[in-house]
Amino acid sequence: MITLTVLYGTPDDVEKFDKHYHETHIPLARAVPGLDDAKVTRFLPGPDGAAPEYHLMAQLMFADADAMGAAMSTDEGLALVADTANLGITPTMLVGTTE
C-alpha cells in the first residue's frame, strides 16, 4: 500500500480553513477513484501546552504507486490538487509505503 501524507501548517484563519477543508476538500478527496482509504488527524497541543507544528495531517491510501498515479491523473484527482490552492497554505507532501 502507498500512502500520500499531506501536512498542513496552522492557517491564519483556522475557522475558514477548517470550513473549506471539511465541506469542499474532503469530499473532493473521497471522490478520487482508486482511493482505498483516507484519514485526517488534527494535532493537539503538546503536554507543555505548546502549539503543534502542524494543524492537521491527511493520509490518502492507494493499492500501489501505479494506482496512486492513475487516481491523481483523473479529473477528480486533478480537481483535488487544484483545490489545494484554495486552502491558503502550501502543504508538505510525503509518499511512502504503509505496512
N, C-alpha and C positions, 0 to 999 in steps of 0.2 A: 504494500500500500504506500502511496505517495501522499504526503501532506504539504499543502501550501499554508504556511503560517504567516499571518498578517498582523503586525504590531502597530497600534495607533498610540501616539503620544497624547497627552492631555490637551484637548482643544481649548481655544479661548472661550468659546461659548458651549459648555458641556451640554446644556439642555437642547440647544439647536442641533448639535452633532448627534446626540442620542435619538432625537426625534427622527431625523433623516435616516440614521443608521437602521433603526428598528422598523420604520414604516416603508422605506424605499430600498435601502441597500440589502438587507437580509432577504426580502422577497426576491430581489434580482438574483442573489446567490443561489437560493433554493430552486430557482427556475433553470439553472445551468444543467443541461443534460449530461449524464455521466458522473455527476457528483454523488458519491456514495454516502457522505455524511458531512455535517457542518456543526461546529461548536463555537460558542462565543464565551470568553472568560472576561469578566470585569474584575480588575485588580482592586484590592483593598489597601488601606494604609498599613504600613509595617507595624511591628509590635511597639515601636517607639513613637507611633503616630505620624511618621514621615509619609509624605505623599509618594505613591508608587511612581516608578519611572514611566510606566505605560498606563493609559486609560483602559484599553481593552485589547484582547487578542482574539482573532478569528482563525479557526483551523478548518480548512476545506480538504476533505479526503477523497482521493481517487484511486482506482484499482492499480494504476501504474503511471509512469511518465507519459506514455503514449495517450492514455485515456485523459490525463490532465491537459495535454497539449490540444487534443481534439476538442475537449469540452470548452476550453478557453478560447478556441477559434470559432465557436458557434456565434450566432447573433446574440444569444443570451450571455455568453461569456464576454463578448466584446462590450455589451451594454453594462455588465457589471464593472469591467475595468474602466470604462468611460465615466461611470457614476462616482468612482473614487475621487475624482476632482471636485465633486460637489460636497465632499465631506470637509474640505478646507484643511486637510492635514496630509502630508506626504508620508505614507506608511513605510515601515520596514518590512520587506517580504523575504521569507526564507522557504526553501523547498528541501524536504528531507524524506527519508524512508521511515515508516512507522512500523514498529514490531509489536 
